[in-house]
């Protein structure tokens, strides 16, 4: 990240840091009456964190120097394919995919990797090795590429689809250029809340999260809000994941505006974009 510098008394916007976020999806084992099975994994970040403190978010984080992919430990679309998909250079695209897999493993314990040509189910012996490997990744004692090589696994880039690319507004002192991916939890794996970056984590029906936000019980940033509103229209995890494969990914800086009691996310090209702001809280409970 580049620090702000003074130019004639005006601060230059911070250069956004590349980041990856994953909409980790599943179908709920128990579906509420009249509801749909779709659930997404959400975390409420520690309040004192420098970026998005106290916000409820999808798992993810910034690209690290160690997120350079090893082609020999990679299965699925390559970095050049992802570069075209994400509208960026192949080197960055590969690092974004690698970061998405690493962050999902670090924050949720779900690993989008498998033996070459094999299944993503983790056997008990490998689970023990990966548990220690997860701690090493969080402590930055090793990279994901190191862990994959040590376990004989390959990263499964084919298990990810790109949903969107959001850039933090220029007014924010910490900015990210974040690709939102979708992924369905592989059979035999479970997401957990074993991360120091969140005070709680779990599976939410999108509509439930939106209701809790509207009632002021959780806070959502504009990209999270917009994404939850979008996926709430789908019945199950497979349909969201399939839709992601067909979406056009365009870098966008979101803003928000009020529409009565509702907060609406607007993007460049919207007639109200010039009058929108970077962040708003819900204006009390719904009538």
Buried (B, 14 or more C-beta within 10 A) or exposed (E): EEEEEEEEEEEEBBEBBBBBBBBBBBBBEEBEEEEBBBBBBBBBBBEEEEBBEEBBBBBBBBBBEBBBBBEEBBBBBBBEBBBEBBBBEBEBBBBBBBBBBBBBBBBBBBBBBBEEEEEBEBEEEBEEEBEEBBEBBBEEEBBBBBBBBEBEBBBBBEBBBBBBBBBBBEEBEBBBBBBBBBBBBBEEBEBEBBBEBBEEBEBBBBBBBBEBBBEEEBBBBBBBBBBBBBBBEBEBBBBBBEBBEEBEBEBBBBBBBEEEEEBBBBBEEBEEBEEBEBBBEBEEEEE
